[in-house]
Amino acid sequence: MNDPTVAPSFWASPFCRADDFEMHGGDTDHVRERYPHAPEPWIDLSTGINPFPYPIPPLPPDTWSRLPLREEEAKLRLNAAHCYGADDPDRIVSAPGTQALIQVIPRLIEPTTVAILGPTYREHVRCWKRMGHTVREIGEVNEIADAKIVVLVNPNNPTGRHYTPHRLLSLAEDIARRQGLLLVDEAFADFLGTEQSLVPLRPPSTIVLRSFGKTYGLAGVRLGFAIAEPHVVSLLRAWLGPWAVSGPALTIGCQALEDAGWLTDARARLTTAAQQLDKLLVGAGCKIVGRTNLFRLAEHPRAQSLADALARNGIHVRQFSDQKTWLRFGIPATKALCRIEAAFASLPPAA
């Protein structure tokens, strides 16, 4: 249909453009086009996703053919509440990935001043600006000034910066007195344990985000959670609408969140793999300037050349347009280490 009257009927924020899109990693189809002669399969280290995925349980056939049931979603929220230290499932919102929540939350608040601790995941800046909020990117918590909304990733992506839960509780209480909101993205927090999470402290005027796909190595399932006070949870659920999470995601998520033993074993495997990656990075002349259980941020004077050498060997890492000497490496599976080492060795000497 080519009807010129259709497009103008769509409403969009004046701050939102159709071309306002940025890749954050995982775009192996794009890099494959740029490096058509690279060996297959590609090793994607650009996303910070657990390379040791949770084993998907057998799914009943009707999981695919019927709509998700409310009792299934309630069971998922109960398991998430227990896993994340929230206790009360009425404080949990399940969503098709935390990205969906990052996009929805700025719509719930009238345009105001937003302070975002950076450098960090760019979608936070992008989504608040889209809805007409005045966004300031700051480097430290003490630079918040009079902002009504404060957004931070903890531990941070990509620098690994981490604030203690009690430091953030104090911040939340201060923001609550100003009738503001604290948004804490804990996408990389699962392997730190609940004692390093803000969730069990039940902070006021706060939304905490948790990512299922990164921790459990199942990003394609598209599952994430928001944890907040019940009245905020009700509002978020209303905006997401019915059947926000698919039946297969409900089933997989329920089982995985109950499996504390798997989480412990995965943490140990990631620790070993990260130590092996660290040795390769240092041996290649990189300085490790940030870290979490799921990635390393490396600094190298020839980062772009190093990324190119890796890509020619079928290895995709995250580059940063505003930090030319940075590369972020997801923790690799053990079988990928030899290819990474060979790719590092293929870097031509500096001119």
URMODA-V800495 format. One record per pair of residues at least 24 apart in sequence whose ideal C-beta (glycine too) atoms are under 7 Angstrom apart, sorted by sequence separation. I is the first residue (numbers start at 1). J is the second residue. D is the distance in Angstrom with one decimal. If there is no record, write none. Layout:
i j d
I J D
I J D
//
This chain:
i j d
99 123 6.6
103 127 5.2
106 130 7.0
107 131 5.7
117 141 6.9
181 205 5.5
182 206 4.5
183 207 5.1
184 208 4.9
185 209 4.6
186 210 5.5
187 211 4.0
301 325 6.2
303 327 5.1
315 339 6.4
102 127 5.4
106 131 4.3
150 175 6.0
180 205 6.4
190 215 4.1
207 232 6.4
300 325 6.2
315 340 6.2
181 207 6.9
188 214 6.7
223 249 4.7
267 293 6.7
299 325 5.2
313 339 6.1
106 133 6.2
124 151 5.1
187 214 5.8
222 249 6.4
299 326 6.0
300 327 6.5
176 204 4.1
199 227 5.3
221 249 4.9
315 343 5.4
115 144 4.8
169 198 6.7
176 205 3.9
297 326 6.2
298 327 5.1
313 342 6.4
141 171 6.3
148 178 6.6
154 184 5.5
157 187 6.8
168 198 5.0
175 205 5.6
223 253 5.2
313 343 3.7
149 180 6.0
157 188 6.2
165 196 6.5
172 203 3.6
173 204 6.4
221 252 5.8
297 328 5.2
298 329 6.2
115 147 3.6
121 153 5.8
148 180 4.1
149 181 5.0
150 182 5.1
151 183 4.6
152 184 6.0
153 185 4.3
154 186 6.0
165 197 6.3
169 201 4.8
172 204 5.9
113 146 6.7
114 147 6.1
120 153 4.8
155 188 5.2
165 198 4.9
172 205 6.2
295 328 5.5
296 329 4.9
310 343 4.7
313 346 6.4
113 147 4.6
149 183 6.9
153 187 6.8
155 189 6.5
169 203 5.2
172 206 4.7
218 252 6.7
295 329 6.3
309 343 5.7
113 148 5.5
114 149 4.2
115 150 5.1
116 151 4.4
117 152 4.1
154 189 6.8
168 203 6.9
295 330 5.2
112 148 4.5
120 156 5.6
121 157 5.1
165 201 5.6
294 330 6.5
295 331 6.5
112 149 6.2
114 151 6.5
120 157 6.2
294 331 5.8
309 346 5.1
309 347 4.4
109 149 6.8
119 159 6.7
216 256 5.1
212 253 5.9
306 347 5.8
305 347 6.4
281 329 7.0
302 350 6.4
277 329 6.3
277 331 6.2
277 332 6.1
274 331 5.1
280 337 6.9
273 331 5.0
273 332 6.3
280 340 5.7
284 344 4.0
270 331 5.5
273 334 6.2
276 337 5.6
280 341 5.6
121 185 6.9
280 344 6.3
109 181 6.9
191 267 4.9
105 183 6.5
191 270 6.8
214 294 6.2
98 187 6.1
24 122 6.9
22 122 5.9
105 207 6.5
191 293 3.9
188 292 4.5
20 126 6.7
188 294 5.7
101 209 5.8
48 157 6.8
85 194 3.8
84 194 6.8
98 209 4.7
85 197 6.1
84 197 6.7
86 199 5.3
98 211 5.0
15 129 5.7
16 130 4.5
85 199 4.9
15 130 5.3
84 199 5.0
85 200 3.7
15 131 6.9
97 213 6.7
13 130 5.5
15 132 5.3
13 131 5.7
13 132 6.1
101 224 6.3
97 222 4.4
101 226 5.0
84 210 5.8
96 222 4.5
97 223 6.5
98 224 3.5
96 223 6.9
97 224 4.7
108 235 6.1
95 224 5.2
95 225 6.8
160 290 3.8
94 225 5.8
95 226 6.6
108 239 6.9
159 290 4.1
160 291 4.7
93 225 6.4
104 236 6.6
158 290 5.8
160 292 5.2
92 225 5.8
93 226 4.2
92 227 5.9
104 239 5.1
91 227 5.6
104 240 6.7
91 228 6.4
155 292 5.0
160 297 6.5
91 229 6.9
159 297 6.1
91 230 6.2
158 297 4.8
48 188 7.0
90 230 4.8
93 233 5.2
86 227 5.2
92 233 6.9
91 233 6.0
84 227 6.3
90 233 6.5
93 236 4.6
93 237 5.6
80 225 5.3
95 240 5.8
96 244 5.8
95 244 5.8
96 245 5.9
94 244 6.9
95 245 6.8
94 245 4.9
54 216 4.2
53 216 6.6
54 217 6.1
49 213 6.8
50 214 6.5
53 217 3.1
54 218 6.0
49 214 5.3
50 215 6.0
52 217 5.9
53 218 5.6
48 214 6.2
50 216 6.4
51 217 6.5
50 217 3.6
49 217 5.8
49 219 5.1
158 328 4.8
47 219 7.0
73 245 6.4
76 250 5.2
83 257 4.5
68 243 5.3
79 254 5.5
67 243 5.6
68 245 6.5
73 250 6.0
76 253 5.2
80 257 5.7
68 246 6.6
72 250 4.6
76 254 5.1
79 257 4.0
68 247 4.5
75 254 5.5
79 258 5.5
66 247 6.9
68 250 5.5
64 247 6.8
63 247 4.4
64 248 6.7
63 248 5.4
63 251 5.6
59 248 5.7
59 251 5.6
57 252 6.7
56 252 5.9
57 255 5.2
54 256 4.8
54 262 6.2
52 266 5.6
50 266 6.4
52 269 5.2
50 270 6.9
50 294 6.3
48 294 4.6
48 295 4.1
45 315 6.4
46 316 4.8
43 314 6.3
45 316 6.4
46 317 5.6
42 314 4.9
43 315 4.7
44 316 5.0
45 317 5.1
46 318 4.4
38 311 6.3
38 312 5.8
39 313 6.6
40 314 6.4
42 316 6.0
38 313 6.5
39 314 4.4
35 311 4.9
38 314 4.1
35 312 6.0
51 330 7.0
31 311 5.9
51 331 6.1
49 330 6.3
51 332 5.9
52 333 6.8
48 330 4.8
51 333 4.0
47 330 5.7
45 329 5.0
46 330 6.7
31 316 5.1
45 330 4.1
45 332 5.9
28 316 5.7
43 332 6.6
25 318 4.8
43 336 4.8
43 339 6.3
//
